[in-house]
Amino acid sequence: MAFIATLRNAVWAAAGLMLAGFGPALHGAAAAATLEVAAGADLAQAIAAAQPGDTLRLAPGSYAGELVIDKPLTIEGPRDRSAVIAGTRQGRTLWIKATDVAVRNLTITRSGLSLPEMDAGVFLDRTAHRAVIEHNDILDNLFGVYVWGPDDAMVRGNRIVGNRELRVAERGNGVSLWNTPGSAVVDNDISAGRDGIFVNTSKKNRFIGNRFHELRYGVHYMYTNDSEISGNLSTGNDIGYAIMYSHRLIVTDNAATNNVEQGLMMNYANDSDISRNTVDGAGKCVFIYNANKNRFADNHFSNCEIGIHFTAGSEGNRISGNAFINNRNQVKYVGSRVLEWSDGGRGNYWSDNTAFDLDGDGIADTAYRPNDVVDQLLWRAPAARILLNSPAISVVRWAQSQFPAILPGGVIDSAPLMKPAAASAEPAKETQ
C-alpha cells in the first residue's frame, strides 16, 4: 500500500496537483481521496489519474472543457463558482458516462452548437445513473443539461442560461430529458433557451420549485407518465406549461404570470390532477384540447383574454372550485353538448356572475352559463362581431333572458361559488 500511495502522489504532482488527504476506503480498494486541483492544471489528466470515489476540488480559475468522466468522481469548485470549465464551441463541455458522479459549484460554459449531436454544457449519458448536478452556473451552452437515459439523476439548484445569440428555434433546452426514470429537476433558474425543461418518453420524474423566463415553453411534456410538476414559476414565456400526450400527472401549486399565449396547455393529457395552480395574464389562461378524465380543482385563472378554451371532444373532466377572475371571456367552448362544470354540488367562482345567495350556503341560487347564442355565433363567424351592437343582437339576447329553453348547449355551472378560494400557488424561490 505504501508503494501505491507513493505512485499516486507522483502522478498528481506531474499534473500540477496536490494530494490533500484520504477518505474512507472505497469497496475495499485504494482509499478515496480529496485532491486539490491547482488553477491552470490539466483537468483531463487529473480525471485520468483519479481513482473511483475521489473528489477533485478545483481552485478558482479556468480549465479546458470537452472532458469525459468515466468513473465515479466528485468534481467541485468554490461556492462562488469561480472555477470555470470552458469548452471551445465543439462538442460537450462535460460528458458524464459513469455512475454516481457529482458536479457542483462550477461554472460550465461554451459547448458546441450542434442540435443533432446533442451538444451540451453537461451531458449525462445513459450509463450516468444517480448523477448529481447541483449549484452550478451553466451558461452559454446549446443544451444546459442533457439527461439522456440514466436512472435517478438529480439536477438541482443551478442557474442555466442559454445562448442569446441564437434564434429560439436554434437553441437547445435548459434541461432536456429522454427516457430517464426517476430523475428530478429541482430549484433551478432557467432562461434564454428553447424550453426550460423538455422531457420525452419518460416516467416517474419530478420537476419542483424551478423558475422559467425568456423561453418558448417553461415546461414541455411529451409521452411522460406518472410524474409531478409542482411549485414552479413561469413568467414572460410563450407558454407556461405545455402538457402533451402524457398520463397520470400531478400538476399542482405552479404559477404562470404574464405568459404570451397560454398559461397552461393540456393536449391529450389524461387521468391527471391539476390543482391549486395560478395563471395570471395570457392570451388563454388554460387551453384544453382532447384531454380526458382529468380533475381541475381550486385553480386561479385571471386577467386573460380567455379564461379557459375547451375543445376537441375532451371528455370526463371534473372541474370545480376554480376561480375565473377578470378574464375578457371566461370560457370559449364551441359545441352543442351540455357540459356540467360542478362536482359534488360545488362549482366554480365567476367574477362576472351577478347572482344571489339567499340561503347563505356559499352557492349561488341560479346556475351560471358563460356563453350564450351570440357567443356561439361569434366563435364560429368572427366577422359577425360588426353586428354586436345591432338591434337584431339585442333582440336575441332579450329572447334568451325571457325563454331559457332556447339557450344553446355548452358549459353550465349548476353550483357557482359566491367567493373564490384563496390562491395557494406561490412563486418558486430564486436559485442562489
SVG drawing of the C-alpha trace seen along z (x, -y; Angstrom):
<svg xmlns="http://www.w3.org/2000/svg" viewBox="-89 -49 96 54">
<polyline fill="none" stroke="black" stroke-width="0.4" points="0.0,0.0 2.9,-2.4 4.1,-1.8 0.6,-2.5 0.3,-5.7 3.8,-6.9 2.9,-6.2 -0.4,-8.1 1.3,-11.1 3.9,-11.1 1.1,-11.1 -0.7,-14.0 2.5,-16.1 3.1,-15.7 -0.4,-17.1 0.2,-20.1 -2.0,-18.8 -1.6,-18.3 -2.9,-15.4 -5.0,-16.8 -5.9,-13.7 -7.7,-10.4 -11.3,-9.5 -12.8,-6.1 -11.9,-3.1 -14.0,-2.6 -15.2,1.0 -12.1,2.3 -9.7,0.9 -7.4,-2.1 -8.6,-4.8 -10.8,-7.6 -9.0,-10.9 -9.9,-14.6 -7.4,-16.1 -6.8,-19.9 -6.5,-20.9 -4.4,-24.0 -5.6,-26.7 -4.4,-26.0 -3.8,-22.3 -4.7,-19.8 -8.1,-18.7 -8.4,-15.9 -5.1,-14.4 -6.4,-14.9 -9.5,-12.9 -7.5,-10.2 -5.2,-9.9 -8.0,-9.9 -9.4,-6.7 -13.1,-5.9 -14.7,-7.7 -12.1,-10.5 -13.1,-14.2 -11.4,-16.8 -11.6,-20.2 -10.9,-22.9 -9.2,-26.2 -10.6,-29.4 -9.5,-29.8 -10.2,-28.4 -10.0,-24.8 -10.2,-23.4 -13.5,-21.6 -14.5,-18.7 -14.0,-16.4 -15.2,-12.8 -15.8,-11.4 -15.8,-7.6 -15.5,-6.7 -17.4,-7.7 -16.0,-11.0 -17.0,-14.3 -15.8,-17.5 -16.4,-20.7 -15.3,-24.3 -15.6,-27.2 -19.1,-28.2 -18.8,-31.4 -18.5,-29.2 -15.2,-30.9 -13.8,-27.6 -14.7,-27.7 -14.8,-24.7 -14.9,-26.3 -15.3,-24.5 -14.2,-25.6 -17.6,-25.6 -17.0,-21.9 -19.0,-19.0 -19.9,-18.6 -18.2,-20.6 -18.6,-17.9 -19.6,-14.4 -20.5,-12.0 -20.5,-8.3 -20.0,-6.8 -22.5,-6.1 -22.5,-8.1 -20.8,-11.3 -21.4,-14.6 -20.6,-18.0 -21.1,-21.1 -20.2,-24.8 -18.7,-25.2 -19.3,-27.5 -19.7,-25.4 -19.8,-27.2 -19.2,-27.2 -20.4,-23.9 -20.7,-23.2 -23.8,-24.3 -25.0,-21.2 -28.5,-20.1 -28.2,-16.7 -25.1,-15.9 -26.8,-17.0 -24.0,-19.4 -24.4,-20.4 -22.8,-22.1 -23.3,-18.8 -24.3,-15.6 -25.4,-12.7 -25.1,-9.5 -27.4,-6.6 -24.9,-4.9 -24.7,-8.0 -27.1,-6.6 -27.6,-8.7 -25.6,-11.6 -26.0,-14.9 -25.5,-18.2 -26.0,-20.9 -25.3,-24.6 -23.6,-25.4 -23.7,-28.3 -24.3,-26.5 -24.0,-29.4 -23.9,-30.0 -24.3,-26.4 -26.6,-24.8 -28.3,-22.5 -27.7,-23.3 -28.0,-19.8 -28.9,-16.8 -30.1,-13.8 -30.0,-11.0 -31.3,-7.8 -29.8,-7.4 -31.9,-6.5 -32.4,-8.7 -30.4,-11.7 -30.7,-14.9 -30.3,-18.4 -30.7,-20.8 -30.1,-24.5 -28.4,-25.5 -28.5,-28.8 -28.9,-27.8 -28.8,-30.5 -28.7,-29.6 -27.1,-31.3 -29.0,-34.5 -27.2,-35.0 -29.1,-32.0 -32.7,-32.2 -35.1,-30.4 -35.6,-27.6 -31.8,-27.1 -31.4,-26.8 -31.4,-23.8 -33.4,-23.4 -32.3,-24.4 -32.7,-20.8 -33.6,-18.1 -34.6,-14.6 -35.2,-11.4 -36.1,-8.0 -34.7,-8.8 -37.0,-7.2 -36.8,-8.6 -34.9,-11.7 -35.7,-15.1 -35.1,-18.8 -35.4,-20.9 -34.9,-24.6 -33.2,-25.7 -33.4,-29.1 -33.6,-28.6 -33.7,-31.2 -32.8,-32.1 -33.2,-28.6 -35.9,-27.0 -37.8,-25.3 -37.0,-25.4 -37.5,-21.7 -38.3,-19.4 -39.0,-15.7 -39.8,-12.9 -40.6,-9.3 -40.0,-9.0 -41.7,-8.3 -41.6,-9.0 -40.0,-12.4 -40.3,-15.3 -40.0,-19.0 -40.2,-21.0 -39.5,-24.6 -38.0,-25.9 -38.2,-29.4 -38.6,-29.8 -38.2,-33.0 -37.2,-34.1 -38.3,-30.8 -40.7,-29.3 -42.3,-26.9 -41.4,-26.8 -42.1,-23.0 -42.8,-20.9 -44.1,-17.4 -44.2,-14.7 -45.1,-11.0 -44.1,-11.1 -46.3,-9.4 -46.7,-9.1 -44.8,-12.3 -45.1,-15.5 -44.8,-19.2 -45.2,-21.3 -44.2,-24.6 -42.7,-26.1 -42.9,-29.7 -43.1,-30.5 -43.1,-34.2 -43.0,-36.0 -42.7,-32.9 -44.8,-32.0 -46.5,-29.1 -46.0,-28.4 -46.7,-24.6 -47.3,-22.5 -48.5,-19.1 -48.9,-16.8 -49.5,-13.0 -48.9,-12.2 -50.9,-10.5 -51.4,-10.3 -49.6,-13.5 -49.8,-15.7 -49.7,-19.4 -50.1,-21.4 -49.1,-24.7 -47.5,-26.1 -47.7,-29.8 -47.7,-31.3 -47.6,-35.1 -47.7,-37.2 -47.1,-34.4 -47.9,-35.4 -50.1,-32.7 -51.2,-30.3 -50.5,-29.7 -51.4,-26.0 -52.0,-23.8 -53.3,-20.3 -53.2,-18.3 -54.2,-14.6 -53.1,-14.6 -55.3,-12.3 -56.1,-11.0 -54.2,-13.8 -54.7,-16.1 -54.4,-19.8 -55.0,-21.7 -54.1,-24.8 -52.3,-26.4 -52.4,-30.2 -52.4,-31.7 -52.4,-35.5 -52.2,-37.2 -52.1,-35.4 -53.9,-35.0 -55.6,-31.9 -55.2,-31.0 -55.9,-27.4 -56.2,-25.6 -57.7,-22.1 -57.6,-20.1 -58.7,-16.4 -57.7,-16.0 -59.8,-13.5 -60.7,-12.3 -58.7,-15.0 -59.5,-16.8 -59.2,-20.6 -59.7,-21.9 -59.0,-25.0 -57.0,-26.8 -57.0,-30.6 -57.3,-31.8 -57.3,-35.6 -56.7,-38.6 -56.5,-36.6 -58.2,-37.2 -59.9,-33.8 -60.1,-32.1 -60.4,-28.6 -60.6,-27.4 -62.2,-23.9 -62.4,-22.0 -61.9,-18.8 -64.2,-16.5 -62.5,-16.5 -64.5,-14.0 -64.9,-13.1 -63.2,-16.0 -64.2,-17.2 -64.0,-21.0 -64.8,-22.6 -63.5,-25.0 -61.7,-27.1 -61.8,-30.9 -62.2,-32.7 -61.5,-36.4 -61.5,-39.3 -61.0,-37.4 -62.3,-39.1 -64.1,-35.9 -64.4,-33.4 -64.9,-30.4 -64.6,-29.6 -66.5,-26.4 -67.6,-25.7 -70.1,-22.8 -73.7,-21.9 -73.4,-19.4 -74.1,-20.5 -71.1,-20.3 -71.6,-20.4 -68.8,-22.2 -69.6,-21.4 -68.6,-18.4 -70.4,-17.0 -72.5,-20.1 -69.5,-22.5 -69.0,-24.6 -66.6,-27.5 -66.3,-31.2 -67.0,-33.5 -66.2,-37.2 -68.9,-38.3 -71.7,-36.3 -74.1,-38.7 -76.0,-36.2 -77.7,-35.9 -77.2,-33.5 -80.4,-33.9 -79.8,-30.8 -76.2,-31.8 -74.6,-28.5 -71.9,-30.0 -73.5,-28.6 -75.4,-31.0 -79.1,-30.4 -79.1,-30.1 -76.8,-28.3 -74.2,-30.2 -73.7,-29.9 -70.5,-31.6 -71.7,-31.5 -74.9,-32.3 -76.2,-32.2 -74.3,-35.3 -71.0,-34.0 -71.5,-30.8 -72.1,-32.9 -69.0,-35.0 -66.8,-31.9 -68.0,-30.4 -68.1,-33.6 -65.8,-36.3 -66.8,-38.7 -70.2,-38.9 -68.7,-41.0 -69.6,-44.0 -73.2,-43.4 -72.6,-43.1 -74.4,-46.4 -77.2,-46.0 -80.9,-45.7 -81.0,-42.1 -78.4,-41.0 -80.2,-42.9 -83.4,-41.0 -81.6,-37.7 -80.2,-38.4 -83.6,-39.6 -85.2,-36.4 -82.6,-34.3 -83.3,-36.0 -87.0,-35.5 -87.0,-32.0 -84.1,-30.0 -85.1,-26.9 -83.6,-28.5 -80.2,-28.7 -77.7,-26.5 -75.7,-23.6 -72.4,-24.5 -70.9,-24.9 -73.2,-25.2 -72.2,-25.6 -75.1,-24.5 -73.5,-25.4 -71.4,-28.5 -69.4,-29.7 -70.1,-33.2 -66.4,-33.7 -63.1,-32.5 -60.9,-30.2 -57.6,-31.8 -54.8,-31.3 -52.3,-28.8 -49.6,-28.7 -46.6,-30.7 -43.7,-31.7 -40.6,-29.4 -37.7,-31.0 -34.8,-32.3 -31.9,-30.0 -28.8,-31.1"/>
</svg>
